[in-house]
Each structure stands twice: as C-alpha cells, then as structure tokens.
Amino acid sequence: AQELGLEVNIQDARGDDAVQLQQIENFIRQEVDAIIIAAVNDDVPALEEAVRRARARGMKVVAQSQRLKTADVYVSIRQHDYGEVGGEMGGAWIRDHLGGEAAFGIVGDPERPTILEREQGLKDGVLKLAPKAKFVANIPAPTPEKARSNTEAALQQNPELAVLVAFNDDTAVAAANAIIAKAGAEAAKNLTRYAVFGLDAIPAALDAINDPASPMRGTVDIDPFGNGRKDVDVVLALLEGRKIADAIPGEGGQDYVPVAMKPVTGKEVAGK
C-alpha cells in the first residue's frame, strides 16, 4: 500500500468479535474508501450487517481468511483444503514410515466453529493417503498452553498415539513439546516413533522442523506477505471498477480469490 501511495489504518481485534465490530463501525464513520477484514469469526450477524451498511455507503469490502457473506470479495484458502494439505503430510508419513497403519490425533479448537472444516480436512487428508490409519484422539487446543497439557493427557490415555496433525503451528509446536517432555530421546527426528504436522509456517514451527530433538516434521505455507499484497490489489480493482485477477465465482455469487498453499518439510527449511 505504501508503494502505491495509499493511506492504511490497521486495527487488531485481539480475537474479540465485539472489538472488531467497533473497529468496523469506526471505519464506517470515518468514511474510508475500502475495508479489508480478517474476521475473528465468520458467523457474526452484527459484523455481516456492518459490512452490508459499509457497502451501501459506497465502501468496498474484502474478506480475508474468513468468509463474510456480505463482503464484495472473499480472499482465502478454503478451510477444508488447507487442512487436507496438512493432513496429507501426516498420511504420507504414516504410509512411508509406519507401514500405512498408525494411531493419529487431531489438535483442534472446539471454541472456533469456523475451524471445523479445517479440522475435517486434516482428518480427510490423513485417511486419503493412509486409509488404514486409526483416529484415536481429538485434542482441544484453544491456546498453546492447552495444546501442551491436553496432548500430554492424550498421550497418557492413548500410548499408541504416533502422529498429530494440528490446525495451526502454535498448537503444533506446543504438542511437539509435550511429546518431547514425555518421550525424551524417543521423539527425536532420527526415529520414526512420532511425527507432528501444523499449518501456517510460522518461524517457531520452522525452527522446530529444523530441531533434531523435535518430532515436528512439517507445516504448510500460505504466504501471508503475498496475501496482504493480493488484498490490496483486489481493493484497487474494486475501487477502479476493474476485473479482479484470479477471481472465480464463489458461494452466493460472491467473487472468490484462492490462495496458494505449499507444504514445508525439513528439506524446504534447509533450503532457506
């Protein structure tokens, strides 16, 4: 945006729907030209109504990551597809290193309904490549701290648990650390007893993938920097009345702009 000479006001909702709604109301009062929203949740009627009012007053609205039905355009990975890419990494590990049969668990967040599709994608991805794998644990992880403590409990209840696929990297790293605390040297990369896979390619996850002592084996990169550039390009196209590059028809006639996803393993981390 700076390259293009655009003025940008960035607000952090801190995971709070009410805070985010107030921020959008402030943008409407300020009569901004466009709003990019990474919604805390995509099932908040008051937020969708605020977006509808913003558009009625001539503002363009781009929904990033979470779909808002009343926005002009939705730019995101598809939640199920995102989870499936991570799950396929876990399934491939089971297929290639554990004879196609292993007990696996999902590290998810039951407090966020919008993540359920992603969690289903994780499960589907594992079973797609390792159909004989056994799903034994659904580990609730609303925070990294809960991810660690609940993973420790799941390992105690399910001693055969070998592979974990997590809905994001913060919880994946925490789960990997729980395995290290319980299994010690048995969790190391030179063995195939444990494997953990996450999503988002955050620095902590890349460090864990590069750590010989950690069972963290892979993540998925969706290029947040490139995502931000794409959002700004979409806003400009809307403001100038141009066709949006890469847009395809989405739900309810809303334009959808897909985002690329790339699996990242130790090989890719080493290459960086």
VEXKE-338074 format. One line per 4 residues: their letters; for each residue x, y, z of N, C-alpha, C. Coordinates in pm, whole numbers, plus 50000, padded with zeros to 5 digits. Example, Ala and Ser with C-alpha at 12.3 -4.5 7.8 and 13.67 -1.06 7.14 Angstrom:
! VEXKE-338074
AS> 51319/49431/50780/51230/49550/50780/51320/49670/50780; 51285/49775/50708/51367/49894/50714/51290/50003/50787;
This chain:
! VEXKE-338074
AQEL> 50083/49880/50000/50000/50000/50000/50087/50126/50000; 50196/50121/50075/50288/50236/50076/50348/50259/49938; 50382/50150/49869/50437/50163/49733/50340/50237/49642; 50209/50217/49665/50106/50275/49580/50055/50409/49632;
GLEV> 50113/50455/49743/50072/50585/49796/49938/50583/49865; 49899/50467/49919/49770/50456/49986/49785/50474/50137; 49687/50538/50198/49686/50553/50343/49618/50433/50406; 49683/50371/50505/49630/50250/50566/49619/50267/50717;
NIQD> 49507/50224/50773/49485/50224/50917/49463/50079/50959; 49555/50023/51036/49548/49881/51075/49504/49870/51221; 49401/49789/51244/49349/49767/51378/49352/49618/51411; 49388/49586/51535/49394/49447/51581/49277/49420/51675;
ARGD> 49190/49326/51637/49073/49295/51720/49107/49208/51841; 49229/49155/51846/49274/49074/51960/49180/48956/51985; 49126/48899/51877/49042/48781/51889/48905/48806/51948; 48859/48931/51951/48733/48967/52016/48634/49018/51912;
DAVQ> 48520/48949/51896/48419/48991/51798/48370/49133/51825; 48343/49166/51952/48289/49297/51986/48387/49408/51953; 48515/49385/51982/48618/49484/51949/48624/49504/51798; 48619/49395/51724/48626/49406/51578/48507/49482/51522;
LQQI> 48389/49455/51575/48269/49525/51528/48283/49675/51551; 48333/49715/51668/48352/49857/51697/48452/49920/51601; 48556/49846/51568/48656/49897/51473/48594/49921/51335; 48509/49828/51291/48443/49845/51161/48347/49964/51165;
ENFI> 48275/49979/51276/48186/50095/51290/48266/50225/51281; 48384/50227/51341/48469/50347/51334/48511/50375/51190; 48547/50271/51115/48584/50289/50975/48468/50346/50894; 48348/50299/50924/48230/50349/50852/48210/50498/50882;
RQEV> 48223/50536/51010/48208/50678/51046/48315/50764/50981; 48435/50707/50965/48544/50781/50901/48528/50789/50749; 48432/50715/50696/48404/50713/50552/48529/50675/50471; 48592/50565/50512/48708/50515/50437/48661/50466/50299;
DAII> 48754/50448/50208/48719/50401/50074/48698/50250/50070; 48774/50178/50153/48767/50032/50149/48811/49974/50283; 48762/49854/50310/48796/49784/50435/48837/49641/50401; 48950/49598/50454/48993/49458/50447/48972/49399/50586;
IAAV> 48894/49292/50593/48862/49233/50723/48908/49088/50730; 48995/49060/50828/49023/48921/50865/48935/48895/50987; 48815/48846/50966/48716/48833/51074/48763/48735/51181; 48736/48768/51306/48764/48676/51415/48682/48548/51392;
NDDV> 48554/48567/51358/48465/48457/51323/48379/48499/51205; 48337/48403/51126/48258/48436/51007/48109/48414/51027; 48065/48394/51151/47924/48368/51177/47868/48469/51277; 47906/48597/51260/47862/48704/51349/47766/48794/51271;
PALE> 47635/48780/51292/47538/48858/51215/47561/49009/51221; 47599/49061/51338/47620/49205/51351/47734/49253/51263; 47838/49169/51248/47951/49206/51162/47908/49205/51015; 47832/49104/50978/47784/49098/50839/47692/49217/50808;
EAVR> 47612/49258/50905/47524/49374/50886/47608/49502/50872; 47713/49515/50951/47801/49632/50940/47866/49638/50803; 47909/49523/50753/47967/49518/50619/47864/49558/50514; 47741/49514/50531/47634/49550/50437/47614/49702/50436;
RARA> 47615/49764/50554/47597/49909/50562/47715/49983/50500; 47836/49929/50521/47954/49993/50462/47943/49993/50310; 47903/49882/50253/47890/49874/50107/47777/49963/50056; 47670/49975/50134/47559/50060/50094/47602/50207/50086;
RGMK> 47707/50240/50161/47759/50377/50159/47875/50392/50061; 47894/50292/49976/47992/50303/49868/48129/50249/49899; 48149/50193/50018/48280/50138/50054/48295/49997/49997; 48416/49963/49957/48446/49828/49910/48498/49745/50027;
VVAQ> 48456/49618/50033/48495/49534/50146/48551/49401/50096; 48671/49369/50144/48737/49243/50112/48746/49160/50240; 48696/49037/50236/48706/48945/50348/48829/48857/50328; 48919/48861/50424/49043/48782/50417/49036/48669/50520;
SQRL> 49061/48548/50473/49074/48429/50558/48941/48372/50608; 48852/48457/50657/48720/48412/50700/48616/48472/50605; 48525/48390/50558/48425/48440/50463/48317/48521/50535; 48290/48639/50482/48175/48719/50523/48083/48727/50402;
KTAD> 47962/48677/50416/47872/48666/50301/47837/48800/50239; 47848/48910/50318/47808/49041/50268/47924/49121/50209; 48046/49066/50210/48162/49136/50152/48158/49129/49999; 48232/49220/49935/48243/49217/49789/48315/49093/49741;
VYVS> 48427/49062/49807/48517/48956/49761/48570/48880/49883; 48592/48751/49865/48650/48665/49968/48785/48616/49918; 48893/48649/49991/49029/48608/49955/49079/48512/50062; 49106/48387/50025/49145/48292/50129/49182/48156/50072;
IRQH> 49245/48079/50153/49245/47935/50132/49103/47886/50160; 49069/47770/50107/48946/47705/50151/48981/47623/50275; 48905/47642/50382/48942/47583/50510/48963/47432/50501; 48871/47362/50438/48886/47217/50428/49011/47181/50349;
DYGE> 49035/47251/50239/49152/47222/50155/49282/47248/50230; 49282/47355/50310/49401/47389/50387/49434/47276/50485; 49332/47232/50559/49353/47121/50650/49396/46995/50578; 49337/46972/50461/49367/46849/50387/49513/46843/50345;
VGGE> 49570/46958/50305/49713/46960/50267/49799/46919/50386; 49769/46973/50505/49844/46933/50624/49821/46788/50661; 49695/46743/50649/49664/46604/50679/49733/46507/50586; 49745/46546/50460/49814/46459/50363/49960/46440/50400;
MGGA> 50022/46543/50461/50160/46526/50507/50167/46420/50616; 50069/46423/50707/50065/46320/50811/50036/46183/50754; 49943/46177/50657/49912/46049/50594/50030/45991/50519; 50104/46078/50451/50222/46032/50377/50328/45977/50473;
WIRD> 50339/46042/50590/50436/45994/50690/50399/45854/50738; 50271/45835/50767/50224/45704/50812/50246/45599/50703; 50216/45636/50581/50233/45544/50468/50380/45507/50446; 50467/45606/50452/50607/45585/50415/50695/45534/50528;
HLGG> 50656/45566/50655/50744/45533/50767/50684/45438/50869; 50551/45423/50867/50486/45340/50969/50402/45229/50909; 50435/45191/50787/50367/45078/50723/50222/45102/50689; 50180/45227/50686/50043/45259/50650/49942/45245/50762;
EAAF> 49987/45202/50879/49896/45183/50991/49955/45246/51116; 49883/45342/51171/49929/45409/51293/49811/45480/51356; 49823/45507/51485/49721/45584/51556/49753/45733/51542; 49652/45812/51506/49677/45956/51491/49570/46037/51564;
GIVG> 49603/46163/51590/49510/46253/51656/49509/46388/51589; 49404/46464/51616/49390/46599/51562/49394/46698/51677; 49478/46800/51663/49486/46910/51758/49401/47022/51701; 49286/47050/51764/49193/47147/51709/49143/47246/51813;
DPER> 49042/47323/51775/48987/47424/51865/48834/47421/51859; 48771/47352/51954/48625/47340/51953/48554/47473/51980; 48629/47573/52027/48568/47703/52056/48556/47790/51932; 48610/47745/51820/48604/47823/51696/48533/47741/51589;
PTIL> 48402/47762/51572/48326/47683/51473/48381/47696/51331; 48443/47810/51301/48493/47830/51165/48612/47740/51133; 48671/47678/51235/48786/47591/51214/48744/47446/51191; 48617/47415/51211/48572/47276/51200/48598/47219/51061;
EREQ> 48577/47298/50956/48604/47249/50821/48751/47215/50805; 48837/47298/50863/48983/47273/50854/49018/47144/50927; 48958/47122/51043/48985/47000/51118/48938/46877/51041; 48823/46888/50976/48776/46777/50895/48872/46751/50780;
GLKD> 48926/46858/50723/49026/46843/50617/49151/46772/50666; 49194/46802/50789/49310/46733/50847/49285/46582/50851; 49169/46546/50901/49135/46403/50913/49125/46339/50775; 49056/46407/50683/49040/46352/50549/49174/46335/50479;
GVLK> 49265/46431/50500/49396/46424/50436/49478/46305/50484; 49475/46281/50615/49547/46164/50669/49492/46036/50608; 49360/46021/50613/49298/45896/50568/49304/45880/50416; 49320/45989/50345/49333/45983/50200/49459/45905/50160;
LAPK> 49568/45930/50232/49695/45865/50198/49728/45747/50289; 49659/45737/50400/49681/45623/50492/49545/45574/50539; 49469/45510/50451/49331/45471/50485/49321/45373/50602; 49428/45306/50635/49424/45211/50747/49466/45276/50879;
AKFV> 49499/45406/50876/49535/45475/50999/49413/45481/51091; 49438/45485/51222/49331/45482/51322/49324/45616/51395; 49209/45682/51386/49189/45809/51455/49154/45781/51601; 49238/45827/51694/49217/45791/51835/49201/45909/51929;
ANIP> 49232/46032/51884/49229/46143/51978/49193/46275/51909; 49096/46343/51967/49061/46479/51925/49103/46570/52040; 49213/46643/52023/49277/46716/52132/49235/46863/52128; 49156/46911/52223/49115/47052/52223/49232/47143/52257;
APTP> 49251/47247/52176/49368/47333/52194/49333/47479/52163; 49248/47542/52246/49217/47683/52223/49336/47775/52243; 49437/47728/52316/49562/47803/52337/49679/47706/52328; 49801/47755/52304/49917/47666/52305/49935/47595/52439;
EKAR> 49902/47664/52547/49915/47602/52679/49822/47481/52692; 49698/47498/52644/49603/47387/52646/49647/47277/52550; 49706/47317/52438/49755/47217/52342/49858/47127/52408; 49947/47187/52487/50051/47106/52551/49992/47015/52659;
SNTE> 49911/47073/52749/49858/46992/52859/49762/46884/52808; 49680/46918/52709/49585/46819/52658/49654/46713/52573; 49765/46748/52510/49842/46647/52437/49906/46550/52536; 49957/46603/52645/50014/46516/52748/49910/46416/52798;
AALQ> 49787/46465/52818/49679/46376/52864/49644/46272/52758; 49641/46316/52631/49607/46223/52521/49713/46114/52507; 49839/46150/52526/49946/46051/52519/49935/45949/52632; 49890/45996/52747/49872/45907/52861/49757/45810/52835;
QNPE> 49649/45862/52776/49530/45779/52751/49546/45689/52630; 49630/45731/52536/49648/45655/52410/49797/45633/52386; 49858/45535/52453/50002/45512/52439/50046/45483/52297; 49952/45436/52212/49989/45403/52074/49992/45525/51983;
LAVL> 49948/45642/52032/49941/45763/51950/50078/45796/51892; 50084/45813/51760/50213/45834/51694/50220/45962/51611; 50108/46002/51552/50108/46117/51461/50000/46216/51503; 50038/46345/51505/49943/46451/51535/49940/46550/51418;
VAFN> 49820/46590/51380/49805/46697/51280/49727/46809/51347; 49780/46932/51340/49724/47043/51416/49668/47151/51325; 49568/47224/51378/49500/47325/51296/49582/47451/51277; 49689/47470/51355/49783/47579/51331/49919/47542/51392;
DDTA> 50017/47625/51366/50152/47593/51411/50175/47620/51559; 50109/47721/51615/50127/47747/51758/50094/47623/51840; 49982/47559/51806/49942/47440/51882/50023/47318/51842; 50068/47313/51716/50152/47201/51673/50284/47200/51748;
VAAA> 50347/47317/51761/50474/47326/51833/50454/47289/51980; 50345/47335/52039/50316/47301/52178/50295/47151/52194; 50224/47089/52098/50203/46945/52103/50334/46870/52087; 50419/46917/51998/50551/46855/51980/50633/46863/52108;
NAII> 50623/46976/52177/50696/46991/52303/50642/46898/52411; 50511/46872/52407/50453/46777/52501/50509/46637/52477; 50527/46602/52351/50583/46470/52317/50728/46461/52365; 50803/46569/52345/50943/46570/52391/50948/46550/52542;
AKAG> 50858/46622/52614/50857/46610/52760/50826/46469/52805; 50739/46400/52733/50701/46264/52772/50799/46159/52722; 50839/46173/52595/50916/46065/52532/51066/46090/52528; 51109/46212/52551/51251/46240/52551/51317/46208/52417;
AEAA> 51425/46130/52423/51501/46098/52303/51420/46020/52201; 51313/45955/52245/51230/45877/52154/51155/45967/52055; 51148/46097/52087/51079/46191/52000/51168/46247/51889; 51295/46217/51893/51392/46279/51802/51366/46243/51656;
KNLT> 51419/46327/51567/51395/46310/51423/51464/46187/51364; 51566/46137/51431/51634/46020/51374/51553/45892/51395; 51439/45904/51465/51348/45791/51484/51215/45821/51415; 51133/45720/51400/51005/45740/51332/50886/45717/51426;
RYAV> 50912/45717/51556/50805/45688/51652/50696/45794/51651; 50736/45923/51643/50639/46033/51649/50657/46128/51531; 50546/46193/51495/50551/46298/51393/50437/46396/51418; 50467/46525/51406/50367/46630/51425/50371/46722/51304;
FGLD> 50252/46761/51257/50241/46850/51141/50144/46963/51175; 50180/47084/51131/50096/47201/51158/50061/47276/51032; 50011/47396/51050/49973/47484/50940/50013/47627/50972; 50065/47699/50875/50094/47844/50879/50241/47880/50855;
AIPA> 50333/47786/50876/50476/47811/50853/50529/47931/50931; 50493/47941/51059/50546/48048/51143/50692/48016/51179; 50771/48117/51217/50913/48092/51247/50936/47984/51352; 50854/47980/51457/50873/47879/51562/50857/47738/51506;
ALDA> 50766/47721/51411/50745/47589/51351/50864/47552/51263; 50915/47647/51188/51031/47619/51102/51153/47584/51188; 51167/47653/51302/51277/47619/51393/51261/47477/51447; 51136/47441/51483/51112/47307/51537/51136/47199/51432;
INDP> 51098/47229/51307/51124/47133/51198/51274/47112/51180; 51351/47216/51209/51496/47210/51193/51567/47156/51317; 51492/47130/51424/51548/47085/51551/51552/46932/51554; 51670/46872/51562/51681/46725/51561/51607/46658/51676;
ASPM> 51584/46731/51786/51520/46672/51903/51368/46675/51896; 51313/46748/51798/51168/46768/51793/51101/46674/51694; 50979/46627/51726/50906/46543/51631/50827/46627/51528; 50842/46760/51532/50776/46845/51434/50837/46818/51297;
RGTV> 50754/46774/51201/50806/46729/51071/50766/46817/50953; 50656/46894/50967/50613/46971/50852/50505/47071/50885; 50485/47167/50793/50381/47268/50805/50339/47307/50664; 50249/47403/50653/50200/47447/50522/50208/47599/50516;
DIDP> 50270/47650/50413/50292/47795/50396/50184/47853/50305; 50114/47958/50351/50017/48026/50266/50060/48170/50237; 50188/48200/50259/50247/48327/50217/50165/48447/50264; 50165/48478/50394/50087/48591/50444/50127/48725/50383;
FGNG> 50256/48743/50353/50301/48868/50290/50236/48883/50152; 50241/48775/50074/50178/48778/49942/50028/48794/49952; 49968/48736/50058/49826/48752/50082/49789/48898/50100; 49868/48968/50179/49843/49111/50202/49851/49191/50074;
RKDV> 49949/49161/49991/49961/49231/49862/49838/49202/49775; 49794/49076/49777/49678/49039/49697/49553/49116/49744; 49536/49129/49877/49422/49203/49930/49420/49347/49877; 49536/49411/49878/49543/49550/49831/49515/49557/49681;
DVVL> 49566/49463/49605/49538/49460/49460/49388/49443/49434; 49323/49357/49514/49179/49335/49498/49102/49464/49530; 49143/49533/49638/49078/49659/49675/49089/49760/49562; 49207/49773/49504/49226/49869/49395/49139/49834/49274;
ALLE> 49133/49705/49241/49050/49664/49128/48904/49699/49155; 48856/49679/49277/48718/49714/49311/48695/49864/49299; 48788/49943/49352/48772/50088/49350/48776/50144/49208; 48855/50079/49122/48871/50128/48984/48777/50059/48888;
GRKI> 48693/49969/48939/48596/49902/48853/48657/49804/48755; 48774/49748/48790/48841/49653/48700/48808/49510/48739; 48830/49420/48646/48815/49278/48673/48922/49235/48772; 48885/49151/48868/48979/49105/48970/49056/48985/48918;
ADAI> 49188/48995/48918/49272/48885/48868/49252/48761/48953; 49241/48647/48889/49231/48515/48954/49098/48489/49022; 49003/48582/49015/48875/48563/49082/48791/48457/49010; 48722/48377/49089/48630/48277/49036/48496/48292/49109;
PGEG> 48386/48248/49049/48256/48257/49117/48257/48174/49245; 48211/48234/49353/48205/48163/49480/48063/48147/49528; 48048/48116/49656/47915/48094/49712/47830/48220/49704; 47703/48204/49670/47610/48316/49667/47644/48422/49566;
GQDY> 47723/48386/49463/47760/48484/49361/47875/48574/49401; 47930/48555/49519/48043/48637/49566/48172/48592/49499; 48252/48686/49450/48381/48651/49391/48472/48590/49498; 48546/48487/49458/48640/48420/49548/48778/48420/49482;
VPVA> 48878/48461/49557/49016/48463/49507/49095/48361/49590; 49136/48249/49528/49208/48146/49604/49352/48185/49635; 49406/48122/49737/49542/48147/49783/49623/48019/49771; 49745/48030/49726/49830/47912/49707/49873/47854/49842;
MKPV> 49893/47722/49845/49938/47652/49965/50058/47565/49929; 50161/47566/50014/50282/47489/49984/50328/47412/50108; 50333/47278/50100/50386/47202/50213/50533/47235/50237; 50571/47240/50364/50709/47273/50402/50759/47163/50496;
TGKE> 50866/47097/50458/50929/46994/50542/51074/47034/50568; 51149/46944/50630/51287/46974/50663/51369/47013/50541; 51340/46954/50429/51415/46984/50305/51398/47129/50266; 51272/47180/50272/51248/47319/50234/51308/47415/50337;
VAGK> 51300/47379/50465/51356/47465/50569/51507/47477/50550; 51572/47365/50522/51716/47366/50499/51751/47455/50381; 51664/47457/50280/51687/47539/50161/51681/47688/50187; 51614/47725/50296/51605/47868/50330/51727/47916/50405;
